């Protein structure tokens, strides 16, 4: 029987599985993402959600399709729709819910983020 001491453990012995994040994607939003991917004719894309500096309140959300999976990304699958968040954005988005609205007054993805302390008047940025 062979044992491995901590000194003998290499990085190749460690799991490189992506972490799971705490962002939720509603069924309506997942359906919209699936529809957009079908229109693009791509099955290799993921929905990437990120927080970047900018806007009047300091931070802005970015949602876009990405074929890459980067080191440190957190991934969660919603019935075939993968949502990916970079490691720097995870703390800002933990517990957030992404939905899609399609009404007379508004059409688009919305993010309900319990971590946002406030937002600007136009609603495009938060702090």
N, C-alpha and C positions, 0 to 999 in steps of 0.2 A: 504494500500500500504506500502510495506516494502522497506527501503533503507539500503544500506551497506556503512558504513563509511570506510575510508582508514584503520583505526585501526582494523576493523573487517575482512578485506580481508586476507584470508589464501593462502598458496601456492597451495592448492588443487583447489582454485578458478581460478588460473592462467593457461593459456594454456600451454601445454607441447609439442606442435607441433614442429617438427624439423624446423630449419631455412632453407632458400633456399640459395644456393651458386651461384656464378657468373661464374662457369666453364662450358664450352660448350663441348659437345661430338658430333662429326660429325656423319652423317648417316653411313658412312663406318665403323667407330670405333664401333658404337652401333651394327651394324650387326656382327662384329667380336666378340664382347662380347656375343651376343646372341648365336652365333655358339659355342663358348667355353663352355657356360653354358649348351647347349644341349649335347655336348660331355660328360660333367661331369654328366649329368642326374639330375641336381639340378635346382630348380626354386626358392629356398630360398636365393640365394646369391646375393650380391650387389658388384659393382665395387668400391673399396675403393681407394682413391687417397690421399697420404700423403706426406708431406715434412719432412725430417729427417736430422739431422746433419750428415755430412760425405762427402766423395769425396774430390777432390783436390781444389774445389772452395768453399767448406763450406756446401752446402746443396745438397741433392739428392732427387729425386722423387721416390716414391714407389707406385706401382699399384698392387693390389691383390684382390682376391675375399674374401668377409667377410659376414658371416651370422648375425653378431651383428650390432645393432644400439646403439651407445653409447650416453650418456648424452652430449649434446652440439654439436652433429653432425649436419652438414648441408646436406640436401638431395635434389636432383633434379632428376626428372624422364625424360628419353628420350625414348619415345615410348616403355615403358615396361622395360627399362634398368635403374636401379637406380644407380646413382653415389653419393657416400657418402664421405664427407670430414670432418675430425675432426676440432674442433674449433680453434686449434693452427695453422693449415695449411691454413685455409680459406684466411687470408690476403695475404699470399704468392702466392695464386693461383687465386685470383679474376681476371676475364677477360681472363684466359688461355683457350686454345682450345686443346682438345685431339683428335688426328686423328690416323688412322692406315694406314701404308704404306706396300704395298706388291709389291715390284719391284725386279728386278734382283740384284740390289746392296744393298737393305735394306728391311727387313721385321720386323715389330713390331710397337708398339704404340709410337707416338711422342707427345710431349707437347710443344706448342707454348705459352710461358709465357711472357706477356708484363712487368711483375714485375721483371724479371731476369735482373740484371745489366750486367751480363757477364757469360760465362761458361768456363769450362776447354777445352783443346784441343780435348779430346776424346768425349766431349759432354755429359758426364754422370752426371756432377754436375754443379751447378750454384751458383751465389751470388746476 
